[in-house]
Amino acid sequence: MTFQDLGLIAPILRALDELGYDTPSPIQQKAIGPALAGRDVLGCAQTGTGKTCAFAAPILQRLNAAPAKGRPIRALILTPTRELALQIQESFGAYGKHLPLRSAVIFGGVGQQPQVDKLKAGVDILVATPGRLEDLHNQGFIHVEQLEIFVLDEADRMLDMGFIHDVRKILKWLPAKKQTLFFSATMPPEVQGLVDSLLTDPVKVAVDPVSSPVEVIDQKLYFVDRGNKTKLLSSLIQTAGVKNALVFTRTKHGANKVAGDLNKSGVSAAAIHGNKSQTARQQALADFKAGRVKALVATDIAARGLDIEELSHVFNYNLPDVPETYVHRIGRTGRAGHEGTAISFCDSNEREELKNIQRLLGRPIPVVEDHPWPMEVFDPLPKDKKGRVVNPEDAEARAAAKERRRARDAAAKAAAEARKNAQPAPEPQPTAPARTDRPKKAAKPAAERPPKPQQTPAQRKAARGYRASATLEEALTATAPAIPVHESADVFEFEKPDPLASDVILDATARLLAPRHAARPTGGTPAATPADKPAKRRRSRSKASKPAEPPSQAPRQGGGAQQSAKASGKKRRPQGRRNGPPELRRGTQKDSTEQPGSLMKPYYMNYED
């Protein structure tokens, strides 16, 4: 059977021919036909057998047959790792390079702006990892209302290793009517029921026994102590004719440690794992494919999706916990019909993992007995205080993580101290030049200054220079007016009279006896006389018995001026001259000197009158 027999169009056949694809693989022969017909497909086949082409070619042909306006996202491929997403997008670009369709890939670990620009320009096929897909969808950059095809690659990994919640959330965004394609190298029974619930009348395609490794891979097993694994690995890479090697470790810390030890022993190596930035991971993978690095040390994140042509060896430095992961690891070699070798190390703590892997394979892995570092330690696994088994690799990774955290905290603290010490001192403000003609008395601190005493009104008057008269003579002298002595055309002279003179004493006495609280009369209204007071009291009593007048009525004559001032709430200002006695008016009474029969004239009257 050829690709022409599968019903593919000429542009796709031309691209496959340029890539050297002559005969379709078993998974391609069984999956391309139903996928072209629009059926849901569940494909399970060994890794490296061409599953990407099995779903990529039908998607390209179906989308090319019915173009859409505006280039909406019509096909979505969801993958668990960034490396696999990049490789799938490269495959779409290679298979569809003679078609007018656009494809793009989005994943985390890098800036999103270039990816957003591609989405805004229009994309027919989108390859994505779950995290970045959700992020951009929540930001409103991804719209899947017109989606026609949904592909879940490495379905067992996506559904079984923590991505199930992300997958279910993403499925809610997608239209109910769509074509769904699931592809994976393994399909554990616990995942099978969930997959069946997500697919509608699927075509199940299984090639070879499920989870069986490729027969062309030469598998070997070395029993070696944990402390001698790096020595054995370096020796095998240098002496066993290894062209390039992919080394799998259990932890990220272990990957860094093994890569460092290989470099020290003379083997060029690089590490790739989840803590590395996407740029560093892509650079390490590019160097490995180009031959600049002989050994690539990776965690299981690289077990899914690494497609390296003519990879000669795969080393399992640590055996995986999940038996199916072993199949994915060794499947990185022996691809596309090439031969490959898979070498696994096993120490005393990994015997249980080895049993599970051999049970899955259905046969034992051949053991190599003759090597320089045979296993000598057969102690049982260590346990913690609660009796739980502690894996030495995990304990070492946790200790290294704590040490890195302490180092980061110490570095951050030192940087904060350096910034604090490096702050420049504030510049002094310009001040007026100090006087040099007299010494400047140092000011006392605020804490040493005595509190300022509270002063009474009398003390404040004394501070302003006010002094009360001590005797009557001083008071009379201070208050006595000046009396003119003689006057001429230009000069009018005054002199102080004798304070004990009779007229001065009488005048001062009259001033003291005069009532000062009464308001000075204005206009032509005569002042109240003693004879008028009884009548005024009688009128006030009669007023009290009468009901109060409304406030809108006008005030009465006579004393109404004071009442109107009180009603308006304004204080009436006394009229008259401030600096001196008020102006003498006929019919008014000021003091006792103006009473009938007084022998004195007021001091403010003209002496010549």
Secondary structure, DSSP 4 states (H G I P E B T S, - for coil): --SGGGT--HHHHHHHHHTT--S--HHHHHHHHHHHTT--EEEE--TTS-HHHHHHHHHHHHHHHS--TT----EEEE-SSHHHHHHHHHHHHHHTTTSS--EEEE-SSS-SHHHHHHHHH--SEEEE-HHHHHHHHHTT----TT--EEEEESHHHHHHTT-HHHHHHHHHHS-SS-EEEEEES---HHHHHHHHHHSSS-EEEE-SSTTPPPTTEEEEEEE--GGGHHHHHHHHHHHTT-S-EEEE-SSHHHHHHHHHHHHHTT--EEEE-TTS-HHHHHHHHHHHHHTS-SEEEE-GGGTTT---TT--EEEESS--SSHHHHHHHHTTSSGGG--EEEEEEE-GGGHHHHHHHHHHHTSPPPB---SSS-----PPPPB-TTS-B--HHHHHHHHHHHHHHHHHHHHHHHHHHHHHHTSPPPPPPP-PPPP-SSPPPPPPPTTTSPPPPPPPHHHHHHHTT----SSHHHHHHHHPPPEEEEE-SS-EEEE---TTSHHHHHHHHHHHHS--SSPPP-TTPPPPPGGGHHHHHHHHHHHHHSPPPPTTSPPPSSTHHHHHHHHHT-PPPPPS-SSSPPPP-TT---SGGGSTT-S---TTS-TT-
